[in-house]
Amino acid sequence: MTIPWLTLLILVPLVGALVVAFAPKAPGSALPKQLAVGVSVLTLAVGAAIAAQYDTGGGMQLTETHEWINAFGVHYALGVDGLGLLMILLTVVLVPLVLVASWNDAELNPSAFFAWALALEALSLAVFAATDVFLFYVVFEATLIPAYFLIGGFGREGKAFAALKFLMYQLGGGLVMLASVIGLYVVSAQAGHPTYLLSDLAELDLSQSAERWLFVGFFIAFAVKAPLFPLHTWLADTTEKATPGTSVLLVCVLDKIGTFGMLRFCLGLFPEASQWATPVVIVLALISIVYGALIAIGQDDILRLIGLTSLSHFGFITLGIFAFTSQGASGSILYMVNHGIATAALFLLAGFVIKRRGTTLISQMRGIEKSAPVLAGLFLVAGLATLGLPGLSQFVSEILVLISAFD
């Protein structure tokens, strides 16, 4: 391979974020917005080039491996398989849409908001491409920096508290995972040579107790990120107080890291422990499905309602993952993509509705269909897709998950 495509994919939005942040800030200038959208479109083009080269036969492809911290067996290692490629494509498609949808948001500081959005895109892409556990952990935690500033810097009153709550939950989960990351180093060193490469770790012969403890550390971090009951309480506050664009990046991109990690690390590195934990995980997933739907029914704030429906959807995704069938896994992966598209549409359209009505309260949103029929129609379609109506994207993934779960 002559071109390091995955490194290029990460660098384009990362460098773009710096350029946008330090672009001339003349009053009323659209330059930062234009630069950000241009960078996001270029990132989309790189993502499309990667997809065009991907061999549908499967396996880890477009790999890059360089020594980073030799003493600890840490590598700068990237690669994509089918799951990683889908998450990368979802990310590079959604970010330009978020930036364009946020174009006329007068409350935003364009340089800051657009730069943080690009930084979050770059770090999320690095998470989906990392094939070294230590590198994964570093970028996994680094995504919290732009996410925190996007929540706390832009949005409604109470955003600072929501950002702090988000950060505390995510840091707590990350610290638990750090213990397991250190545990992997110890186990691999005892086996002869310390390593964090996924390909090497998958071949380790772990004792039953060690595998289960390591699994718990990773799973808790991913359950917070996903989110899964009872580690979900940051979700509704965040989507209620943040801007719709920020909510799209958090729920449709960042939260996918949780379910992505369950597939890549929990099932990939700790298959026996995953089987052992399945009864508990499935109970939590079922509670998330029902509880998320029930509390969403009682919400009057439209952004909070959409956020809580995602708790229910992530329960379905987790249920499919831990059903341990090819049908369930396929349904979950498809669900991750379809949920990202449908929920992103719902958040962005809700943002347009809020701008027109001047309120986020559903009880005060009347008469929109007459004054804005296209907006109302699109909102209906996005809502029905999120509902899982047959004929729309999310139905296919949801029925696969349900069939596998019942089987």
C-alpha positions as CSV (number, residue, x, y, z in Angstrom):
1,M,0.0,0.0,0.0
2,T,1.5,3.3,-1.1
3,I,-1.0,5.7,0.4
4,P,-1.8,5.5,4.2
5,W,-5.5,5.9,3.6
6,L,-6.7,5.6,7.1
7,T,-4.1,8.0,8.5
8,L,-5.1,10.4,5.7
9,L,-8.8,9.9,6.7
10,I,-8.0,11.0,10.3
11,L,-5.6,13.8,9.4
12,V,-7.9,15.6,7.0
13,P,-10.6,16.6,9.6
14,L,-8.0,17.0,12.4
15,V,-5.9,19.5,10.4
16,G,-9.1,21.0,9.1
17,A,-10.2,21.6,12.7
18,L,-7.1,23.6,13.4
19,V,-7.4,25.6,10.1
20,V,-11.1,26.5,10.9
21,A,-10.2,27.4,14.5
22,F,-7.6,29.9,13.5
23,A,-9.3,31.2,10.3
24,P,-9.9,35.0,10.2
25,K,-12.9,35.9,12.3
26,A,-14.3,38.9,10.5
27,P,-17.8,39.8,11.7
28,G,-20.4,38.1,9.5
29,S,-17.7,36.2,7.6
30,A,-18.8,32.8,6.3
31,L,-15.2,31.6,5.8
32,P,-15.0,29.3,8.9
33,K,-18.2,27.6,7.8
34,Q,-17.1,27.3,4.2
35,L,-13.7,25.8,5.2
36,A,-15.4,23.3,7.6
37,V,-17.9,22.1,5.1
38,G,-15.2,21.8,2.5
39,V,-13.0,19.8,4.9
40,S,-15.9,17.5,5.8
41,V,-16.7,16.9,2.1
42,L,-13.0,16.1,1.4
43,T,-13.1,13.6,4.4
44,L,-16.3,12.1,2.8
45,A,-14.3,11.7,-0.5
46,V,-11.5,9.9,1.3
47,G,-14.0,7.7,3.0
48,A,-15.6,6.8,-0.3
49,A,-12.1,6.0,-1.7
50,I,-11.5,3.7,1.2
51,A,-14.8,2.0,0.6
52,A,-14.1,1.6,-3.1
53,Q,-10.8,-0.3,-2.3
54,Y,-12.4,-2.5,0.3
55,D,-12.6,-6.2,-0.7
56,T,-16.0,-7.5,0.3
57,G,-14.4,-10.8,1.0
58,G,-13.9,-9.5,4.5
59,G,-11.0,-9.4,6.9
60,M,-8.9,-6.5,8.2
61,Q,-7.7,-4.4,5.3
62,L,-5.8,-1.2,4.5
63,T,-3.7,-2.0,7.6
64,E,-0.9,0.3,8.9
65,T,1.3,-0.8,11.8
66,H,4.2,1.2,13.3
67,E,6.0,0.8,16.6
68,W,5.0,3.5,19.1
69,I,6.0,2.6,22.6
70,N,8.2,-0.5,22.2
71,A,8.7,-1.2,25.9
72,F,4.9,-1.7,26.4
73,G,4.2,-3.3,23.0
74,V,2.2,-0.3,21.9
75,H,1.7,0.3,18.1
76,Y,0.2,2.9,15.9
77,A,-2.0,0.3,14.2
78,L,-5.0,1.0,11.9
79,G,-7.2,-1.2,9.8
80,V,-10.8,-1.7,8.7
81,D,-13.1,-4.6,8.5
82,G,-16.7,-4.5,7.4
83,L,-18.0,-3.2,10.8
84,G,-15.3,-0.5,11.0
85,L,-16.0,0.6,7.4
86,L,-19.7,1.0,8.0
87,M,-19.1,3.1,11.1
88,I,-16.5,5.2,9.2
89,L,-19.0,5.8,6.3
90,L,-21.8,6.7,8.7
91,T,-19.5,9.3,10.4
92,V,-18.2,10.9,7.2
93,V,-21.8,11.2,5.8
94,L,-23.4,12.7,8.9
95,V,-20.8,15.3,9.7
96,P,-21.3,17.4,6.5
97,L,-25.0,17.2,7.0
98,V,-24.7,18.5,10.6
99,L,-22.4,21.4,9.5
100,V,-24.8,22.4,6.7
101,A,-27.8,22.2,9.0
102,S,-26.1,24.4,11.6
103,W,-25.1,27.0,9.0
104,N,-27.6,29.7,10.0
105,D,-27.6,29.0,13.7
106,A,-27.0,32.5,14.9
107,E,-26.3,31.3,18.5
108,L,-23.1,29.5,17.4
109,N,-19.6,30.8,17.2
110,P,-18.8,29.3,13.8
111,S,-15.1,29.0,14.3
112,A,-15.4,27.1,17.6
113,F,-18.4,25.0,16.9
114,F,-17.3,23.8,13.4
115,A,-13.7,23.2,14.6
116,W,-14.8,21.1,17.5
117,A,-17.2,19.1,15.3
118,L,-14.3,18.3,12.9
119,A,-12.1,17.4,15.8
120,L,-14.7,15.0,17.1
121,E,-15.1,13.5,13.6
122,A,-11.3,12.9,13.4
123,L,-11.1,11.2,16.8
124,S,-14.2,9.1,16.1
125,L,-12.7,7.9,12.8
126,A,-9.5,7.0,14.7
127,V,-11.6,4.9,17.2
128,F,-13.2,2.9,14.4
129,A,-9.9,2.3,12.7
130,A,-7.7,1.5,15.7
131,T,-6.4,-2.1,15.8
132,D,-4.2,-1.6,18.9
133,V,-6.0,-1.6,22.2
134,F,-3.8,1.2,23.8
135,L,-4.3,3.4,20.7
136,F,-8.0,2.7,20.9
137,Y,-8.1,3.7,24.5
138,V,-6.2,7.0,23.9
139,V,-8.5,8.1,21.1
140,F,-11.6,6.7,22.9
141,E,-10.9,9.1,25.8
142,A,-9.8,12.0,23.6
143,T,-13.2,12.1,22.0
144,L,-14.5,13.5,25.3
145,I,-12.6,16.8,24.8
146,P,-14.4,18.1,21.7
147,A,-17.7,16.5,22.9
148,Y,-17.5,18.3,26.3
149,F,-16.9,21.7,24.6
150,L,-19.7,21.1,22.0
151,I,-22.1,20.4,24.8
152,G,-21.0,23.0,27.3
153,G,-20.2,25.8,24.9
154,F,-23.3,25.7,22.7
155,G,-26.9,25.1,23.6
156,R,-29.5,26.1,26.2
157,E,-29.4,27.1,29.8
158,G,-28.2,24.3,31.9
159,K,-25.7,23.1,29.2
160,A,-22.7,23.5,31.6
161,F,-24.2,21.0,34.1
162,A,-25.2,18.6,31.3
163,A,-21.6,18.8,29.9
164,L,-20.2,18.1,33.4
165,K,-22.5,15.1,33.9
166,F,-21.6,13.7,30.5
167,L,-17.9,14.1,31.3
168,M,-18.1,12.4,34.7
169,Y,-20.0,9.4,33.4
170,Q,-17.7,8.9,30.4
171,L,-14.5,9.4,32.5
172,G,-15.8,7.0,35.1
173,G,-16.4,4.3,32.4
174,G,-13.0,5.1,30.8
175,L,-11.1,4.6,34.1
176,V,-12.7,1.2,34.6
177,M,-11.6,0.3,31.1
178,L,-8.1,1.5,31.8
179,A,-7.8,-1.1,34.5
180,S,-8.6,-3.8,31.9
181,V,-6.2,-2.2,29.4
182,I,-3.4,-2.5,32.0
183,G,-4.6,-6.0,32.7
184,L,-4.1,-6.9,29.1
185,Y,-0.5,-5.7,29.3
186,V,0.1,-7.9,32.3
187,V,-1.4,-11.0,30.8
188,S,0.4,-10.6,27.5
189,A,3.7,-9.9,29.2
190,Q,3.3,-13.1,31.3
191,A,2.7,-15.0,28.0
192,G,6.1,-13.9,26.8
193,H,5.8,-10.5,25.0
194,P,3.7,-7.5,26.0
195,T,1.5,-6.4,23.1
196,Y,-1.7,-4.5,22.5
197,L,-2.3,-5.6,18.9
198,L,-5.7,-7.1,18.4
199,S,-4.3,-9.9,16.2
200,D,-1.9,-10.9,19.0
201,L,-4.3,-10.5,21.9
202,A,-6.9,-12.7,20.1
203,E,-4.4,-15.6,20.3
204,L,-3.8,-15.3,24.1
205,D,-4.9,-18.2,26.3
206,L,-6.6,-16.4,29.1
207,S,-7.6,-18.0,32.4
208,Q,-11.4,-18.0,33.1
209,S,-11.2,-15.5,35.9
210,A,-8.8,-13.1,34.1
211,E,-11.0,-13.1,31.0
212,R,-14.1,-12.3,32.9
213,W,-12.5,-9.5,34.9
214,L,-11.1,-8.0,31.7
215,F,-14.5,-8.3,30.0
216,V,-16.2,-6.5,32.9
217,G,-13.9,-3.5,32.6
218,F,-14.4,-3.1,28.9
219,F,-18.2,-3.8,29.0
220,I,-18.9,-1.1,31.7
221,A,-17.1,1.5,29.6
222,F,-19.0,0.5,26.5
223,A,-22.3,0.4,28.4
224,V,-21.8,4.0,29.6
225,K,-21.0,5.1,26.0
226,A,-23.8,3.1,24.3
227,P,-25.8,4.0,26.6
228,L,-27.4,1.0,28.4
229,F,-29.6,1.0,31.6
230,P,-28.7,1.9,34.4
231,L,-25.7,3.9,33.1
232,H,-27.8,6.1,30.8
233,T,-28.9,9.0,32.9
234,W,-26.5,11.5,31.2
235,L,-28.2,11.0,27.8
236,A,-31.5,12.8,28.2
237,D,-29.9,15.9,29.9
238,T,-27.3,16.1,27.2
239,T,-29.7,15.9,24.2
240,E,-32.1,18.4,26.0
241,K,-29.5,21.1,26.6
242,A,-27.1,20.6,23.6
243,T,-27.8,21.9,20.1
244,P,-29.5,19.5,17.7
245,G,-26.3,19.3,15.6
246,T,-24.3,18.3,18.7
247,S,-26.9,15.7,19.7
248,V,-26.5,14.1,16.2
249,L,-22.7,13.9,16.7
250,L,-23.1,12.4,20.2
251,V,-26.0,10.0,19.7
252,C,-25.5,8.9,16.1
253,V,-21.7,8.8,16.0
254,L,-20.0,8.9,19.4
255,D,-22.5,6.6,21.2
256,K,-22.0,4.0,18.4
257,I,-18.5,3.5,19.8
258,G,-20.1,1.7,22.7
259,T,-21.8,-1.0,20.6
260,F,-18.9,-1.1,18.2
261,G,-16.6,-1.9,21.2
262,M,-18.9,-4.6,22.4
263,L,-18.6,-6.3,19.0
264,R,-14.9,-5.6,18.4
265,F,-13.5,-6.1,21.9
266,C,-15.9,-7.9,24.2
267,L,-17.0,-10.6,21.7
268,G,-13.7,-10.5,19.8
269,L,-11.2,-10.8,22.7
270,F,-13.4,-12.3,25.5
271,P,-15.8,-14.7,23.8
272,E,-16.2,-17.1,26.8
273,A,-16.7,-14.2,29.2
274,S,-19.3,-12.7,26.9
275,Q,-21.2,-15.9,26.9
276,W,-21.0,-16.0,30.7
277,A,-22.3,-12.4,31.0
278,T,-25.1,-12.9,28.5
279,P,-28.0,-13.4,30.9
280,V,-27.3,-10.2,32.8
281,V,-26.6,-8.2,29.6
282,I,-29.8,-9.3,27.9
283,V,-31.8,-8.4,31.0
284,L,-30.3,-4.9,31.0
285,A,-31.0,-4.6,27.2
286,L,-34.6,-5.6,27.7
287,I,-35.0,-3.1,30.5
288,S,-33.5,-0.4,28.3
289,I,-35.9,-1.2,25.5
290,V,-39.1,-1.0,27.6
291,Y,-37.9,1.6,30.2
292,G,-36.6,4.0,27.5
293,A,-39.8,3.8,25.6
294,L,-42.0,4.4,28.7
295,I,-40.1,7.4,30.0
296,A,-40.0,8.9,26.4
297,I,-43.8,8.8,26.3
298,G,-44.0,11.2,29.2
299,Q,-41.7,13.9,27.8
300,D,-42.8,17.3,26.6
301,D,-39.4,18.5,25.5
302,I,-38.9,17.1,21.9
303,L,-35.1,16.9,22.1
304,R,-35.2,15.0,25.4
305,L,-37.8,12.7,23.9
306,I,-35.7,11.8,20.9
307,G,-32.7,11.2,23.2
308,L,-34.7,8.8,25.4
309,T,-36.0,6.9,22.4
310,S,-32.3,6.2,21.6
311,L,-32.0,4.4,25.0
312,S,-34.6,2.0,23.7
313,H,-32.9,1.6,20.4
314,F,-29.5,0.9,21.9
315,G,-31.2,-1.8,24.0
316,F,-32.2,-3.5,20.7
317,I,-28.7,-3.2,19.3
318,T,-27.2,-4.8,22.5
319,L,-29.8,-7.5,22.5
320,G,-28.9,-8.5,18.9
321,I,-25.2,-8.5,19.8
322,F,-25.6,-10.8,22.8
323,A,-28.1,-13.1,21.1
324,F,-24.9,-14.8,19.6
325,T,-26.4,-15.6,16.2
326,S,-25.2,-14.4,12.8
327,Q,-28.7,-13.0,12.2
328,G,-28.6,-11.0,15.5
329,A,-25.1,-9.6,14.8
330,S,-26.1,-8.6,11.2
331,G,-29.3,-7.0,12.6
332,S,-27.3,-5.1,15.2
333,I,-24.8,-3.8,12.8
334,L,-27.5,-2.7,10.4
335,Y,-29.4,-1.2,13.3
336,M,-26.4,0.9,14.2
337,V,-26.3,2.4,10.7
338,N,-30.1,2.8,10.3
339,H,-30.5,4.3,13.7
340,G,-27.7,6.8,12.9
341,I,-29.5,7.9,9.8
342,A,-33.1,8.0,11.1
343,T,-32.2,9.6,14.5
344,A,-30.0,12.2,12.8
345,A,-32.8,13.2,10.6
346,L,-35.2,13.5,13.6
347,F,-32.8,15.7,15.6
348,L,-32.0,18.0,12.7
349,L,-35.6,18.3,11.6
350,A,-36.6,18.9,15.3
351,G,-34.0,21.7,15.3
352,F,-35.7,23.4,12.3
353,V,-39.1,23.0,14.0
354,I,-37.8,24.6,17.2
355,K,-36.4,27.6,15.2
356,R,-39.8,28.2,13.7
357,R,-41.8,27.8,16.8
358,G,-39.4,29.3,19.3
359,T,-39.9,26.4,21.8
360,T,-38.9,22.8,22.4
361,L,-42.1,21.9,24.1
362,I,-44.3,19.5,22.1
363,S,-47.5,20.9,23.8
364,Q,-46.9,24.3,22.2
365,M,-46.1,23.0,18.6
366,R,-49.3,23.3,16.8
367,G,-50.1,24.2,13.2
368,I,-46.7,23.4,11.7
369,E,-48.2,21.1,9.0
370,K,-50.1,24.1,7.4
371,S,-47.3,26.6,7.6
372,A,-44.4,24.2,6.7
373,P,-45.9,21.1,5.0
374,V,-42.5,19.8,3.6
375,L,-40.9,20.1,7.0
376,A,-43.8,18.3,8.7
377,G,-43.8,15.6,6.1
378,L,-40.1,14.9,6.4
379,F,-40.5,14.9,10.2
380,L,-43.2,12.3,9.9
381,V,-41.1,10.0,7.7
382,A,-38.1,10.3,10.1
383,G,-40.4,9.5,13.0
384,L,-41.9,6.5,11.2
385,A,-38.4,5.3,10.3
386,T,-37.4,5.6,14.0
387,L,-40.5,3.7,14.9
388,G,-39.5,0.8,12.7
389,L,-42.4,1.0,10.2
390,P,-42.2,-1.8,7.6
391,G,-40.8,-0.5,4.3
392,L,-38.4,1.9,6.1
393,S,-34.8,1.2,7.0
394,Q,-35.0,0.5,10.7
395,F,-37.7,-2.1,10.4
396,V,-35.3,-4.5,8.6
397,S,-32.6,-4.3,11.3
398,E,-35.2,-4.4,14.2
399,I,-37.0,-7.5,12.9
400,L,-33.6,-9.3,12.5
401,V,-32.8,-8.6,16.1
402,L,-36.2,-9.6,17.3
403,I,-36.2,-12.9,15.4
404,S,-32.7,-13.8,16.7
405,A,-33.7,-12.9,20.2
406,F,-36.9,-15.0,20.1
407,D,-35.0,-17.9,18.6
